[in-house]
Amino acid sequence: MICRLWRGWATNRTADAYERIVREQVIPGIEARRIPGFRSIDLVRRERERDVEFMTLMWFDTTCGGVAGALGYVSGPRQMSAARAGHWVR
């Protein structure tokens, strides 16, 4: 399994709109591309004092390592530890 991790931030005021765009436009657009080896994508959200942090985790088969490697995808326990640390909401 290969996981590509991406992080983004929004202000507390704009976070709900940001999440809506990611869930309703960005994720469906990624899924529609039918990327070889793509399995799923998760979006998690963490409320912070000054902003809201978002993280997407895109999951791929390990058999697509050539494609994933060429696009800079990363995998391993370090990324999963980052996802578990803090107060992430899926």
N, C-alpha and C positions, 0 to 999 in steps of 0.2 A: 504494500500500500504506500502511496506517495501522497503527501499533503502539501498543498500550497497555501501559505498563510498570508493574508493581507490585512492591514489595519488602517482605519480611518477615524477621524474625529469630527464632531459637530458641537455647536454650542448647545447648552441645555434648552434653549428656546427653539432651535431648529432640528433637534435630534429626531423627533417623531416623523417629520417630513423626510429627513435623510433616510431613516429606516424604511419608510414607505416606498421611496424611490428604489432603494436596493432590492427590497422584496418583490415589488411589482414590475420593475423594469430591468434592473441589472441582472438579477438571478435568472429570470425567464429568458433573457437574451443569451446568457451563457449556456443554459440548458438547450436552447434551440440550435446552438452551433454544432451539437453532436461531436464534441471533441473526442478523438480516439482515446479510449481508456478512462474517460470521465465517468465517475460513479455518482457523486452527489456534491452538494455545496451546503454548508451550514453558516448561519449568521448568528453571532452572539453580540450582546450589548452589555456594557458596564457603565453604570452611572458613576460619575466622579464629581468632586466638589465644583470644579470650574467648567467641566465639559462632559461629553458622553463619548466613550470610545467604542468603536465597532471593530469586529474582527470577522473575516470570512475565512473558512477553511474549505478548500476545494480538494476533494478526494479522487485519486486516480488509481487504476490498477498498476502494479509494479511492472507489468509487461509493456507499459508505454513509456519506459524509462528514457528512451531516445527522445521522444517528443517532450516529455516533462523536463529532462535535462536541458534541452535546447531552449526552453522557455524560462529557465531559471527556477523551476519548482524545487521545493526543498521537502525533506521528510525527516522523520526521526522523533525520538522522545523529547527533545528540547522544545519542539513546537507544541507538542501535546501538553508539556508541563506549563507552557505559557498560557495555554487555553484553560488549564485547570486552576491556575493561580488567580487570585482576585475574586471578584464577584461578577461573574459573567452570567448573563441570562440569554437563553436560546430562544 
